Amino acid sequence: MRAYVCVVEVRLHLNDSHDLKGKRKVLHSLKAQLRQRFGASVAEVDGHDTWQRTTLVCALVGGGDVGHRADELERFVEARCPDGCAFQRDLLSLADIRG
């Protein structure tokens, strides 16, 4: 079996968030759902001090189904953040990582 890592950068616009506390509440819930539903490792990597924009990075590890799981993750995020989101994805095999 081949092993893959898929890294998905998620840029979000949270139009309904009016302060940092509201943003943290939305992100805490979203990150927990991504971890539980997709087994993703999730981190906020940008936009810490802005209350309507943020960037998350999600990592998925597995076999050949990783790309399909990333598609599902993106659809899940789009359904919960209709104000705007953009994705960028990198898929690496274990051989790519080892060099």
N, C-alpha and C positions, 0 to 999 in steps of 0.2 A: 504494500500500500504506500502511496506517495503522501507526504505530509505538506500542507500548505498553511500559510499565514495570509490573511486578508486584512488589510488596514483600511478603514473607511474614515475619512475626514468629513465631519458633518458641520456645516456652517448654518446657524439658525438665526432667524429674526423672530423675536418674541414680542409681537405687537401689543398683546394684552398685558404684558408685564410693565408695571408703572414704578417699580423700585427694585433694588437689589434683593430685598427679602422675597418679593413675589417671584423674581427670576430664580432664586435658589430653590424655592418650593417646587416650581415646574421642573427644573433640572434634576432635583433629587428624585422625583417620581420617575422621570423619563430614564435616568441612568439605572435605577433599580429595575425597571421593566426590561430594559435592554439586557441587563445581566441575567435576569431570571428567564426571559423568553428565548434568548439567543445564545446564552452562555458567553456573552461578550465581555471583554475587559474594556472599561470606559473611563476616560479622563477628560476633564475640561482643560484645554490647553491655551485658550485665548479668550479675551473678552471678559476677564474676571471683574473688572471695574465698570463695565457698561451694563445697563439694565435691560437693553432690548436686543443685544447681539452677543453671540457666544460661538465658540468652536469646540466641538467634542471630537475625540479620536476614539474609535472603537476597533478592537482587534478580535478577530475570529480565527481559531485554529482548528484544523481538521483535515479530512481527506478531500476528495474531489467535489464534495457538495458545498464547499466553503463559498464559492461564488454564488450559488443559489441562496444560501443563508444570508449573504450580504444583500442580495436583491430584496429578500423579505424584510431585512432590517431597514433598508431604505424606505420601502413602502410603509412600514410601521411608523417610522419617524414622520414621513410626509402626512400621514393620516392624523397625527397628533399635533403637528406644528404647521397648520395650513397658511400661516402668515408669510412663510418663505423659508426654504431650506435648499441648500446646494450640497452636492456630494462629490468627493474625489476618492478614488479607490486604487489601491495597489495590491496586487496578488503576487506573492512570492512562494516559490517552492523551497523546501528545506535545502535543496542543492544550491539555489540562488543565495540563500542566507549564508551558507557555509563558504561560498565563493568558489 
